[in-house]
Amino acid sequence: MERPAWAPRSIDISVPSVSRIYDYYLGGSHNFEVDREAARRAMEFLPGLPKISQANRAFMRRAVRYAVAEGVTQFLDIGSGIPTFGSAHEVARAASPAARVVYVDHDPVAVAHSEAVLADNDDADVVAADLCKPQEILHSLQVTRLIDLDRPVALLLVAVLHFVEDADDPYAAVAELGAALAPGSLLVLTHASYEGIPMPTERAEGAVDVYKDIRNPLIMRSRDEIGRFFEGYDMVEPGLVPMPRWRPDTAPEDEDPWALSGFAGVGRRP
Ligand SMILES: C[S@@+](CC[C@H](N)C(=O)[O-])C[C@H]1O[C@@H](n2cnc3c(N)ncnc32)[C@H](O)[C@@H]1O
């Protein structure tokens, strides 16, 4: 298999990756046949995965604009993925020239591509780190340079926590990150769930098995379990809801039932 210029030498391009599979769902071009094959297998069970991914991105953009409107212009986007059109830094900068963004991902392709996209950008950077090691993120050169932790930050954990197993204690990681944030900071989060999926759970489990097979388990959590990530935050209206229902720009017409899978919410640190 030929290695394109954007694929770092260090990665094994015969093994599928979550960020490249997601890039494929979104119609991006940073994926290999091995990723497309895994994506197509998952879509045999959950054909709505591209719709779910689009609804997730659309929520992320609305939440970034909401944060800026609330005066929060610093963004820490963990599990940021491969930047495709309309990434957090583009949306944030369009809303405020003062916006600063640090992306964090543990996937080398996501990091390499973010570095390339941000090469001429002084107000955004990327850290290669794991969500489960909050201190590495918080003390990174990039966060130290761009983010003032004494002022409110929007912490984006969008479509990432469902890749962290309970054994790795995602609740502790989120609490540790939150403890470092100033009052007025926002937690912006989406998470996959069997709740809301317009098909029987047993069938959707086939897609979960595909992720297990590629050693990146997808952890479906209930609405209550997802709500626990917001402990210590006041929920912003309308609370934890299906993604298209979080402050839609326009009244939904002909809402795709797949887009209602999973949950989105924003919390504010008192
Ligand atoms: C589905 S993508 C979401 C991308 C982006 N946040 C969005 O919603 O459009 C999930 C991303 O989380 C990253 N990821 C998964 N587990 C992670 C972890 N423990 N630490 C850092 N990044 C992680 C993956 O590499 C992938 O790029």
The ligand as a Gaussian input file, in Angstrom:
#p B3LYP/6-31G(d) Opt

LIG

0 1
 C      -14.974000      10.275000      16.467000
 S      -13.528000      11.257000      16.502000
 C      -14.188000      12.832000      17.012000
 C      -13.477000      13.999000      16.415000
 C      -14.033000      15.375000      16.817000
 N      -14.009000      15.578000      18.252000
 C      -15.455000      15.537000      16.333000
 O      -16.366000      15.310000      17.132000
 O      -15.679000      15.840000      15.179000
 C      -12.778000      10.690000      18.026000
 C      -11.341000      11.160000      18.177000
 O      -10.942000      10.914000      19.523000
 C       -9.606000      10.434000      19.520000
 N       -9.405000       9.695000      20.782000
 C       -9.979000       8.536000      21.166000
 N       -9.570000       8.187000      22.388000
 C       -8.703000       9.166000      22.794000
 C       -7.927000       9.365000      23.968000
 N       -7.967000       8.477000      24.993000
 N       -7.145000      10.455000      24.055000
 C       -7.089000      11.352000      23.028000
 N       -7.794000      11.208000      21.881000
 C       -8.594000      10.127000      21.757000
 C       -9.515000       9.587000      18.276000
 O       -8.184000       9.418000      17.853000
 C      -10.358000      10.401000      17.291000
 O       -9.562000      11.305000      16.577000

